[in-house]
Amino acid sequence: MAATVTVEPAGRCLWDEPVRIAVRGLAPGQPVTLRASLRDEKGALFRAHARYRADATGQLDLERAPALGGSFAGLEPMGLLWALEPDKPLWRILKRDVQTPFAVQLEVLDGHEPDPGRLLGRAVHERAFLGPGVRREPVRAGRVRGTLFLPPGPGPFPGVIDIFGVGGGLLEYRASLLASHGFATLALAYYDFDDLPTRLDSIHLDYFEEAVSYMLQHTQVKGPGIGLLGISLGADICLSMASFLKNISATVSINGSGVSGSADIHYKQTCLP
């Protein structure tokens, strides 16, 4: 191997942190193929590749060099990461243990796909979900089940409740990343986790109201309001919370619905069928 693959900043980075990928030690104008690969926690393989040409000094900087084809084309400095696709159809990258990073293998090969030549250089880049100093606290408070992520420092911090969709269980990867950006974030489970119901037949907002109260009573959470972040059914729940509950200051709906489409929503004497 004759080339050096570098990633800046060096060392472990957060999953949502941009990095600069470069290759040194190539011949002037040399055609090369860059490949990225990642295995998820179940061993499923994700891959991306792109064709490039080194500059007149034998260097390749993805912030300046456009991809000439492959998984993407054009100037895409992070393309090798966002374009990762599964070998297994319809599989998605899902991080369940945020306390360990994903390892992305980067390779540079001589020539262009579909027939690249010998391997010229390799690097392993770790992308983490739990930033330095972020505190992870499992939550069992009354009926509330989830995990609270607190940013480094003394606080208090603005509070966010993060709610996922119909898959149930508890996913922490979004909440852990938000904590690295200064938000005290509760990843909230509402079914098929711990001692919560295994099925979701109806949605009772009093449970989510209890989660809001938990956050506002926490010494590390700065009131007077809580932000909500939800996707799919979780977004529907967030919109219902914002409609019926007090102390909701902001709501982000990702792929949510304008109606109660999955289950009856109950709050006190009100039912939305």
C-alpha positions in Angstrom: 0.0 0.0 0.0 1.4 3.4 -1.0 -1.3 5.9 -0.1 -2.5 7.3 3.2 -6.2 7.8 4.0 -6.8 10.5 6.6 -9.9 11.6 8.5 -10.1 15.0 10.3 -10.8 15.5 13.1 -8.7 12.4 13.9 -9.9 9.8 16.3 -13.5 9.1 17.3 -16.2 11.5 16.1 -19.9 11.7 16.7 -22.3 10.2 14.2 -23.7 13.6 13.2 -20.3 15.3 13.1 -18.9 16.2 9.7 -15.4 15.0 8.8 -12.8 15.7 6.1 -11.6 12.7 4.2 -8.4 12.9 2.2 -5.8 10.7 0.5 -2.1 11.5 0.1 0.7 9.8 -1.7 -1.1 9.2 -5.1 0.4 9.9 -8.5 -0.6 13.2 -10.2 -4.1 12.7 -11.8 -4.3 9.1 -10.7 -7.7 7.6 -11.0 -8.8 5.9 -7.8 -11.9 4.3 -6.2 -12.8 5.1 -2.6 -14.9 2.5 -0.7 -16.6 2.7 2.7 -18.1 -0.2 4.6 -19.8 -0.6 8.0 -21.3 -3.6 9.8 -24.2 -3.0 12.1 -24.8 -4.6 15.5 -26.3 -7.7 13.8 -23.5 -8.1 11.3 -25.3 -6.7 8.3 -23.0 -5.0 5.8 -23.5 -1.5 4.4 -21.3 -0.2 1.6 -20.7 2.8 -0.6 -18.1 3.7 -3.3 -17.1 6.6 -5.5 -14.6 7.2 -8.3 -12.2 10.1 -8.0 -9.1 11.5 -9.7 -6.1 12.9 -7.7 -5.0 16.5 -8.3 -1.7 17.6 -9.8 0.2 17.1 -6.6 -1.1 13.5 -6.1 -3.6 14.5 -3.3 -7.3 13.9 -3.1 -9.5 16.1 -0.8 -13.2 15.2 -0.8 -14.0 18.8 0.2 -12.6 19.9 -3.2 -12.8 16.9 -5.5 -16.1 15.9 -7.1 -17.0 12.3 -7.3 -17.0 11.1 -10.9 -19.7 8.4 -10.3 -20.4 5.4 -8.1 -22.9 5.6 -5.2 -23.1 9.4 -5.8 -21.6 12.0 -8.1 -20.5 15.6 -7.6 -19.0 17.5 -4.7 -20.1 15.5 -1.7 -17.5 15.6 1.1 -19.6 13.2 3.3 -21.0 11.1 0.5 -19.2 7.9 1.5 -21.1 8.0 4.8 -24.5 9.2 3.8 -24.6 6.9 0.8 -24.0 3.7 2.7 -26.5 1.1 1.4 -27.2 -2.4 2.8 -26.4 -5.6 1.1 -29.6 -7.0 2.6 -32.6 -5.4 0.8 -34.7 -2.9 2.9 -32.3 -3.2 5.9 -31.6 0.0 7.8 -28.8 1.2 10.0 -30.1 1.1 13.6 -28.0 1.7 16.7 -29.3 0.1 19.8 -26.3 0.3 22.1 -25.2 4.0 22.0 -22.3 3.2 24.4 -20.3 1.7 21.5 -19.4 3.3 18.2 -19.8 2.1 14.6 -16.5 1.4 12.8 -16.4 2.6 9.2 -13.7 1.1 7.1 -12.3 3.4 4.3 -10.3 2.0 1.4 -8.6 3.6 -1.6 -8.0 1.4 -4.6 -6.1 2.0 -7.8 -8.3 2.7 -10.9 -12.1 3.0 -11.3 -15.0 0.7 -10.6 -16.2 -1.8 -11.8 -12.7 -3.1 -12.0 -10.5 -1.3 -9.5 -7.0 -2.5 -9.0 -4.9 -3.1 -5.9 -5.5 -1.7 -2.5 -3.5 1.4 -2.0 -4.5 2.5 1.5 -6.9 1.9 4.4 -8.2 3.6 7.5 -10.8 2.8 10.2 -13.0 5.7 11.3 -15.1 5.3 14.5 -18.4 7.2 14.7 -19.9 7.4 18.2 -23.3 8.3 19.7 -22.3 9.2 23.2 -20.2 12.4 23.3 -17.5 13.2 25.9 -19.0 14.0 29.2 -22.6 13.1 28.3 -24.3 11.3 31.1 -26.7 8.4 30.5 -29.3 7.7 33.2 -31.9 4.9 32.9 -35.3 6.2 34.0 -37.9 4.3 36.1 -39.9 7.2 37.6 -43.5 6.3 38.5 -44.8 4.7 35.3 -42.2 6.5 33.1 -39.7 4.3 31.4 -36.8 5.5 29.3 -33.3 6.9 29.3 -32.2 10.5 30.2 -29.1 11.9 28.5 -27.6 15.0 30.1 -25.0 17.2 28.5 -21.6 17.8 30.1 -21.4 20.7 32.5 -23.4 22.0 35.5 -26.7 22.8 33.7 -29.6 23.2 33.9 -30.3 22.5 30.2 -33.3 22.9 27.8 -35.3 19.8 27.9 -36.5 17.6 25.0 -38.6 14.4 25.0 -37.8 12.1 22.0 -40.5 9.6 20.9 -40.2 6.9 18.2 -42.8 5.1 16.2 -44.7 1.8 15.9 -41.7 -0.4 16.4 -42.0 0.1 20.2 -39.1 -0.6 22.6 -36.5 2.1 23.4 -34.2 3.7 20.9 -31.6 6.1 22.3 -29.4 7.1 19.4 -31.2 10.4 18.6 -31.5 11.5 22.3 -27.8 10.7 23.0 -26.7 12.9 20.1 -29.0 15.7 21.1 -27.4 15.7 24.6 -24.0 16.4 22.9 -25.6 19.6 21.5 -26.7 20.9 24.9 -30.2 19.4 25.4 -31.3 17.3 28.3 -33.1 14.6 26.3 -35.4 11.9 27.5 -35.6 8.9 25.1 -39.1 7.8 26.1 -40.5 4.3 25.7 -44.3 3.8 25.6 -44.8 0.1 24.8 -42.9 -3.2 24.4 -40.2 -2.2 26.8 -39.6 -3.2 30.4 -42.9 -3.5 32.3 -44.8 -1.4 29.8 -47.7 -3.0 27.7 -46.4 -5.3 25.0 -49.1 -4.0 22.5 -50.3 -0.6 21.7 -54.1 -0.7 21.5 -54.7 2.9 22.5 -52.7 6.0 23.4 -53.2 7.5 26.9 -51.7 11.0 27.1 -51.6 10.9 30.9 -48.5 8.7 30.6 -46.8 11.3 28.4 -48.0 14.0 30.8 -46.2 12.2 33.6 -43.0 12.2 31.4 -43.3 16.0 31.0 -43.7 16.4 34.7 -40.7 14.2 35.3 -38.6 16.4 33.1 -39.8 19.7 34.6 -39.1 18.5 38.1 -35.5 17.4 37.2 -32.9 19.7 38.6 -30.9 19.5 35.4 -33.8 20.6 33.2 -34.5 24.2 32.5 -38.2 25.1 32.3 -40.7 26.4 31.9 -41.4 24.4 28.8 -40.3 21.1 27.2 -39.6 20.5 23.5 -40.9 17.4 21.7 -39.3 15.4 18.9 -41.2 12.5 17.3 -41.1 10.4 14.2 -44.1 8.5 12.6 -46.5 7.5 15.3 -44.2 9.2 17.8 -44.8 12.5 15.9 -48.6 11.9 16.1 -48.2 11.5 19.9 -46.1 14.7 20.1 -48.7 16.7 18.2 -51.4 15.4 20.5 -49.3 16.3 23.5 -48.8 19.8 22.2 -52.6 20.1 21.6 -53.7 18.9 25.1 -50.9 19.3 27.6 -49.4 22.3 29.3 -45.7 23.4 29.2 -45.0 22.2 25.7 -42.8 24.9 24.1 -41.8 23.4 20.8 -42.7 20.3 18.7 -40.8 18.7 15.8 -42.9 16.2 13.7 -40.9 13.9 11.4 -43.2 12.0 9.0 -46.2 12.6 11.3 -49.9 12.7 10.5 -52.4 15.4 10.9 -54.9 12.9 12.3 -55.0 10.0 14.8 -54.4 7.3 12.3 -53.0 4.4 14.3 -54.8 4.2 17.6 -57.4 6.0 19.8 -55.9 8.9 21.7 -57.3 9.5 25.2 -56.9 12.4 27.6 -59.1 12.8 30.6 -62.6 12.7 29.2 -61.6 13.3 25.6 -61.1 10.5 23.0 -59.9 11.0 19.5 -60.9 7.9 17.6 
